Amino acid sequence: MAQGLHLFGPNQTFREIISPLGEGGTLRLRLSNRYGHRPAVFSTVRLARQAVGASIVTGSSTPVLFNGRTSLVIPAGKEAFSDPVQFKFQALEHLAVSMAVKDTGGLPTSHADARQYSYMTYPGTGAHADDMGGDAFVQRTTSRHYIIGMDALAPSGTPAVVALGSSTTNGAQMENLLRANSTTIGLDTRYPDFLKRKLDALGIPAFLANAGISGNQVTAEPPLMGLFAGPSALARLDKDVLSLSGVKTVILFEGMNDITSAIVLKGKSPGEITQTLIAGYTTLIRRLQDQGIRVIHATLTPIGNSAIYTLSDRKAALLKQARHDVNAWIRHQSPAEGMADFDAAIRDPLNPEALAAAYDGGDGQHFSPAGNQRLADEVNLQLLQAVRCP
């Protein structure tokens, strides 16, 4: 099975694997051509349960319609919702969305590091959305294409919670600065996954949405924005949070990329980036609160054993100062309704600038499954149940 560089082109089929952070019996899919430069044309979309790899469970394949039709055209820069689909599913169950695509719209809009394997045929091999087996899906990728969300019909009053963040929310686990750790791909070990398990174990109803994008920043647009990292949290707030149904709470855990980029790449001072981040946080939180959404603001976790810290002692001191200043503001001055002290929860008590060894995913910056479990344990569950009064 081909990995690495992937081929895209006309008459290709994608089989994307998703694991919803909720359960239900009626859903609709949200597809995007946000970064395409021409219409993306789908001839068939089907939903099924994943069996093994690219194969699906016999008898589970269900057609997904759009305005009553099996076909769909999404113009460049646009998104589309499917019609409601009757399909019973459980939280963290692996579902397969198969899409026969006549025209990809250019480079498909993608979640670059979904921490889950999805599958593709080669271009020009025709429609295979109906295939039960996976033989035609000869390309494997950890990117997820076109699918940017799944809405589910929930009992009245069930809150939706959005985890808004960067790679540490997305669930990245790195062996070092450049090499991802593949051992946890598909095992659902992101911190929102553990948070959903905890809620279920306690019988607390809630749907979660993971809006983490690796490389994302709160205020700045990173290089190669369409290919990696996505628009800033401020720029994507409407589409990635406010457009979702029933959102009552947002867990905001983001900002370390702003600090490292500003200090290491742009030569800014800790005071400059701290002021910029605080202004961005305040704007973002107020926009959410204006829509009646409660915010839990998480402190920024240490990166003292990461490769970024080895650049120079001076840079390390500047990164340390900026992170401490931002965390002090989050703890004592953030306008958010709640605070999750992820920094205190996961740092090494003997070396507070570094992650505790058990929580280090391998690169000194991202987390092991135990680390993500620890973050989930730090979230105040009462704040996820309560509805903010306007």
C-alpha positions as CSV (number, residue, x, y, z in Angstrom):
1,M,0.0,0.0,0.0
2,A,1.5,3.3,-1.1
3,Q,2.3,5.9,1.6
4,G,4.2,9.2,1.5
5,L,3.5,11.3,-1.6
6,H,-0.1,10.8,-2.8
7,L,-1.7,11.2,-6.2
8,F,-4.9,13.2,-6.8
9,G,-6.9,13.4,-10.0
10,P,-10.2,12.8,-11.7
11,N,-12.3,9.7,-11.2
12,Q,-10.8,8.8,-7.8
13,T,-12.4,7.4,-4.7
14,F,-11.7,8.4,-1.1
15,R,-12.5,6.3,1.9
16,E,-12.2,8.6,4.9
17,I,-12.2,7.2,8.5
18,I,-13.8,9.3,11.2
19,S,-14.5,8.7,14.9
20,P,-17.3,10.9,16.2
21,L,-17.1,12.2,19.8
22,G,-20.8,11.6,20.4
23,E,-23.5,9.0,19.7
24,G,-26.8,9.1,17.9
25,G,-29.0,7.7,15.2
26,T,-29.4,10.7,12.8
27,L,-26.5,12.6,11.4
28,R,-25.4,14.8,8.5
29,L,-22.0,15.3,7.0
30,R,-20.2,18.6,6.3
31,L,-18.0,18.6,3.2
32,S,-15.7,21.3,2.1
33,N,-14.0,22.6,-1.0
34,R,-12.7,25.7,1.0
35,Y,-9.2,25.6,-0.6
36,G,-10.1,24.2,-4.1
37,H,-9.7,26.4,-7.1
38,R,-12.5,24.8,-9.1
39,P,-15.7,22.9,-8.3
40,A,-15.3,19.5,-6.6
41,V,-17.6,17.0,-8.2
42,F,-18.9,13.9,-6.3
43,S,-20.8,11.2,-8.0
44,T,-21.5,9.1,-4.9
45,V,-21.1,9.4,-1.1
46,R,-21.8,6.5,1.2
47,L,-21.4,6.0,5.0
48,A,-20.5,2.6,6.6
49,R,-18.7,1.1,9.6
50,Q,-15.1,0.4,9.2
51,A,-14.0,-3.3,9.4
52,V,-10.3,-3.6,9.0
53,G,-8.2,-1.1,7.1
54,A,-10.0,0.1,4.0
55,S,-12.7,-2.6,4.2
56,I,-16.2,-1.9,5.6
57,V,-18.7,-4.0,7.4
58,T,-21.0,-5.9,5.1
59,G,-24.5,-4.6,5.1
60,S,-23.6,-1.3,6.8
61,S,-23.1,0.9,3.7
62,T,-25.8,3.6,3.5
63,P,-26.2,6.3,0.8
64,V,-25.6,9.9,1.7
65,L,-27.8,12.3,-0.2
66,F,-27.6,16.1,-0.9
67,N,-30.9,17.8,-1.6
68,G,-32.3,14.3,-2.4
69,R,-29.5,13.5,-4.9
70,T,-26.6,11.1,-4.8
71,S,-24.3,13.6,-6.6
72,L,-22.9,16.8,-5.4
73,V,-21.0,19.8,-6.8
74,I,-19.2,22.1,-4.3
75,P,-18.0,25.3,-5.8
76,A,-14.5,26.5,-5.0
77,G,-14.3,28.1,-1.6
78,K,-17.6,26.7,-0.5
79,E,-19.0,24.0,1.8
80,A,-22.0,21.7,1.8
81,F,-24.2,19.8,4.3
82,S,-25.7,16.4,3.4
83,D,-29.3,15.6,4.0
84,P,-30.0,13.8,7.4
85,V,-28.8,10.2,7.3
86,Q,-30.4,7.5,9.5
87,F,-27.4,5.7,10.9
88,K,-26.9,4.5,14.5
89,F,-23.4,5.1,15.8
90,Q,-21.5,5.2,19.1
91,A,-18.9,7.6,20.3
92,L,-15.4,6.9,19.0
93,E,-16.8,4.2,16.7
94,H,-14.8,4.2,13.4
95,L,-17.0,5.1,10.5
96,A,-16.0,5.1,6.8
97,V,-17.2,7.8,4.4
98,S,-16.6,6.7,0.8
99,M,-16.7,9.4,-1.9
100,A,-16.4,8.8,-5.6
101,V,-15.0,12.0,-6.9
102,K,-15.1,12.9,-10.6
103,D,-13.1,16.1,-10.1
104,T,-11.1,16.8,-6.9
105,G,-11.4,20.6,-7.4
106,G,-7.6,20.8,-7.4
107,L,-5.8,19.9,-4.3
108,P,-8.5,18.6,-1.9
109,T,-9.3,20.6,1.3
110,S,-7.7,18.4,4.0
111,H,-7.0,17.9,7.6
112,A,-3.3,17.3,7.2
113,D,-2.7,15.3,10.3
114,A,-5.9,13.5,11.4
115,R,-4.0,10.9,13.4
116,Q,-6.1,8.3,11.7
117,Y,-5.5,6.3,8.5
118,S,-7.8,7.0,5.6
119,Y,-7.6,5.5,2.1
120,M,-7.7,6.5,-1.6
121,T,-7.7,4.8,-5.0
122,Y,-5.4,6.0,-7.7
123,P,-6.8,8.6,-10.0
124,G,-8.6,7.3,-13.1
125,T,-9.7,4.1,-11.5
126,G,-13.4,5.0,-11.3
127,A,-16.0,4.8,-8.6
128,H,-15.4,2.3,-5.7
129,A,-17.6,3.8,-3.0
130,D,-19.8,0.7,-3.1
131,D,-16.8,-1.7,-2.6
132,M,-17.0,-3.7,0.6
133,G,-13.4,-4.7,0.4
134,G,-10.4,-2.4,0.4
135,D,-8.3,-3.8,-2.5
136,A,-8.9,-0.8,-4.7
137,F,-7.8,1.7,-2.0
138,V,-4.1,1.4,-2.6
139,Q,-3.0,4.7,-1.1
140,R,-3.0,5.2,2.7
141,T,-2.7,8.5,4.4
142,T,-3.1,10.2,7.7
143,S,-4.8,13.2,6.0
144,R,-8.6,13.4,5.9
145,H,-10.0,15.0,2.8
146,Y,-13.2,17.0,2.2
147,I,-14.9,16.0,5.5
148,I,-14.7,18.8,8.0
149,G,-17.5,17.8,10.4
150,M,-20.4,15.6,11.3
151,D,-23.6,16.9,13.0
152,A,-25.8,14.6,15.0
153,L,-29.4,14.9,16.2
154,A,-29.2,14.9,20.0
155,P,-31.8,15.0,22.8
156,S,-32.8,18.6,23.6
157,G,-30.4,20.3,26.0
158,T,-27.4,18.1,25.2
159,P,-24.4,20.5,25.1
160,A,-21.8,20.5,22.3
161,V,-18.2,21.2,23.4
162,V,-15.5,22.4,21.0
163,A,-11.8,21.9,21.7
164,L,-10.2,24.7,19.9
165,G,-6.4,24.5,19.5
166,S,-3.3,23.5,17.6
167,S,-1.3,20.2,17.4
168,T,-1.6,19.5,21.1
169,T,-5.4,19.4,20.7
170,N,-5.2,17.7,17.4
171,G,-3.3,14.8,19.1
172,A,0.1,15.0,17.4
173,Q,2.6,12.7,18.9
174,M,6.2,13.2,17.7
175,E,9.3,11.1,18.1
176,N,11.4,14.2,17.4
177,L,11.0,17.6,15.7
178,L,10.4,16.1,12.2
179,R,9.2,12.5,12.7
180,A,5.7,11.7,13.8
181,N,5.1,8.7,16.1
182,S,2.9,6.3,14.2
183,T,2.2,3.9,17.1
184,T,-0.9,5.7,18.3
185,I,-2.5,6.4,14.9
186,G,-6.1,5.3,14.9
187,L,-6.2,4.6,18.7
188,D,-8.1,7.8,19.6
189,T,-5.6,9.1,22.2
190,R,-6.2,12.8,21.7
191,Y,-7.1,14.7,24.9
192,P,-10.7,15.4,23.7
193,D,-11.1,11.6,23.1
194,F,-10.2,10.9,26.7
195,L,-12.5,13.7,27.8
196,K,-15.4,12.1,26.0
197,R,-14.6,8.7,27.6
198,K,-14.6,10.4,31.0
199,L,-18.0,12.1,30.4
200,D,-19.5,8.8,29.2
201,A,-18.2,6.9,32.2
202,L,-19.9,9.5,34.5
203,G,-23.1,9.5,32.5
204,I,-22.8,13.1,31.5
205,P,-24.3,13.7,28.0
206,A,-22.2,15.9,25.7
207,F,-21.0,16.0,22.1
208,L,-17.4,17.0,21.5
209,A,-15.8,18.5,18.4
210,N,-12.0,18.5,18.0
211,A,-11.1,21.7,16.2
212,G,-7.3,21.3,16.6
213,I,-5.1,22.0,13.7
214,S,-1.4,21.2,13.8
215,G,0.7,24.4,13.5
216,N,-2.3,26.7,14.1
217,Q,-1.9,30.1,15.7
218,V,-4.3,32.4,17.5
219,T,-3.5,35.6,15.7
220,A,-1.2,34.9,12.7
221,E,-1.6,33.2,9.3
222,P,1.3,30.7,9.0
223,P,3.2,30.0,5.8
224,L,1.6,27.5,3.4
225,M,-1.7,28.2,5.1
226,G,-3.8,26.2,2.6
227,L,-1.6,23.2,3.0
228,F,-0.7,23.2,6.6
229,A,-1.8,24.9,9.9
230,G,-4.9,26.6,8.5
231,P,-6.1,30.1,9.1
232,S,-5.7,31.6,12.6
233,A,-8.1,30.8,15.3
234,L,-9.6,34.2,15.0
235,A,-10.0,33.9,11.2
236,R,-11.5,30.4,11.4
237,L,-13.8,30.9,14.4
238,D,-17.0,31.5,12.4
239,K,-16.6,28.4,10.3
240,D,-14.9,26.0,12.7
241,V,-16.9,26.9,15.9
242,L,-19.8,29.4,15.5
243,S,-21.3,27.6,12.5
244,L,-21.6,24.3,14.5
245,S,-24.9,23.3,16.0
246,G,-25.6,23.6,19.8
247,V,-22.2,24.7,21.0
248,K,-22.3,25.7,24.7
249,T,-18.6,25.5,25.7
250,V,-15.2,26.1,24.0
251,I,-12.0,24.8,25.5
252,L,-9.3,27.2,24.3
253,F,-5.8,25.7,24.3
254,E,-3.6,27.5,21.9
255,G,-0.9,30.1,21.7
256,M,2.5,28.4,22.0
257,N,2.9,28.5,18.2
258,D,2.3,32.2,18.2
259,I,5.1,32.6,20.8
260,T,7.7,30.4,19.1
261,S,7.0,31.8,15.6
262,A,7.2,35.4,16.9
263,I,10.4,35.0,18.9
264,V,12.3,32.4,16.9
265,L,11.3,33.4,13.3
266,K,10.4,37.0,13.6
267,G,12.7,38.2,16.4
268,K,9.9,39.8,18.4
269,S,10.3,40.5,22.1
270,P,8.3,38.6,24.8
271,G,6.4,41.8,25.6
272,E,5.3,42.3,22.0
273,I,4.0,38.8,21.5
274,T,2.4,38.7,24.9
275,Q,0.4,41.9,24.1
276,T,-0.6,40.5,20.7
277,L,-1.7,37.2,22.2
278,I,-3.7,38.8,25.0
279,A,-5.5,41.1,22.5
280,G,-6.2,38.0,20.3
281,Y,-7.5,35.9,23.2
282,T,-9.7,38.8,24.4
283,T,-11.3,39.3,21.0
284,L,-11.8,35.6,20.5
285,I,-13.4,35.0,23.9
286,R,-15.6,38.0,23.7
287,R,-16.9,36.9,20.3
288,L,-17.8,33.5,21.7
289,Q,-19.4,35.0,24.8
290,D,-21.5,37.3,22.6
291,Q,-23.0,34.1,21.2
292,G,-23.8,32.8,24.7
293,I,-20.9,30.4,24.6
294,R,-18.9,29.6,27.8
295,V,-15.1,29.5,27.5
296,I,-12.6,27.4,29.4
297,H,-9.1,28.9,28.9
298,A,-6.2,26.5,29.2
299,T,-2.7,27.5,30.2
300,L,0.2,26.8,27.8
301,T,2.3,23.7,28.5
302,P,6.1,23.7,28.7
303,I,8.5,22.9,25.8
304,G,11.8,23.0,27.7
305,N,13.0,19.6,26.4
306,S,12.0,20.4,22.8
307,A,14.5,21.1,19.9
308,I,13.2,24.7,19.8
309,Y,14.8,25.3,23.2
310,T,18.2,24.2,22.0
311,L,18.5,27.0,19.5
312,S,20.2,29.3,22.0
313,D,20.1,30.1,25.7
314,R,18.9,33.6,24.8
315,K,16.0,32.3,22.7
316,A,15.1,29.8,25.4
317,A,14.9,32.6,28.0
318,L,12.7,34.7,25.8
319,L,10.3,31.8,25.2
320,K,10.2,31.0,28.9
321,Q,9.4,34.6,29.8
322,A,6.6,34.9,27.1
323,R,5.0,31.7,28.2
324,H,5.0,32.6,31.9
325,D,3.6,36.1,31.2
326,V,0.8,34.7,29.0
327,N,0.0,32.0,31.6
328,A,-0.1,34.5,34.4
329,W,-2.7,36.5,32.4
330,I,-4.7,33.3,31.6
331,R,-4.8,32.3,35.3
332,H,-5.7,35.7,36.7
333,Q,-7.0,38.1,34.1
334,S,-8.6,36.1,31.2
335,P,-12.3,37.0,30.7
336,A,-13.1,33.3,30.2
337,E,-15.6,31.7,32.6
338,G,-13.2,28.9,33.5
339,M,-9.5,28.0,33.5
340,A,-7.8,24.6,33.0
341,D,-4.3,24.7,34.3
342,F,-2.8,22.3,31.8
343,D,0.7,23.7,32.5
344,A,0.6,22.8,36.2
345,A,-1.0,19.4,35.4
346,I,1.6,18.1,33.0
347,R,4.9,19.8,33.8
348,D,7.8,18.1,35.6
349,P,7.7,19.2,39.2
350,L,11.5,19.1,39.4
351,N,11.9,20.9,36.1
352,P,8.9,23.1,35.5
353,E,10.1,24.2,32.0
354,A,9.7,20.6,30.8
355,L,7.0,18.0,30.5
356,A,7.0,15.2,33.1
357,A,8.6,12.2,31.5
358,A,5.5,10.1,31.6
359,Y,3.5,12.8,29.7
360,D,6.2,13.5,27.1
361,G,5.2,12.1,23.6
362,G,8.8,12.0,22.5
363,D,9.8,15.5,21.3
364,G,9.5,17.5,24.6
365,Q,6.5,19.4,23.3
366,H,3.6,17.0,22.4
367,F,2.1,14.5,24.7
368,S,1.9,10.8,25.3
369,P,-1.5,9.1,25.7
370,A,-1.0,9.4,29.4
371,G,-0.4,13.1,29.0
372,N,-3.5,13.6,27.0
373,Q,-5.4,11.6,29.7
374,R,-4.0,14.0,32.3
375,L,-5.2,17.0,30.4
376,A,-8.7,15.5,30.2
377,D,-8.7,14.9,33.9
378,E,-7.9,18.6,34.5
379,V,-11.0,19.9,32.8
380,N,-13.8,20.9,35.2
381,L,-16.7,18.8,34.0
382,Q,-19.2,21.1,35.8
383,L,-18.3,23.8,33.3
384,L,-19.1,21.5,30.4
385,Q,-22.6,20.8,31.7
386,A,-23.7,24.3,32.6
387,V,-25.2,26.7,30.1
388,R,-23.9,30.2,30.2
389,C,-26.6,32.9,30.9
390,P,-26.6,35.7,28.3
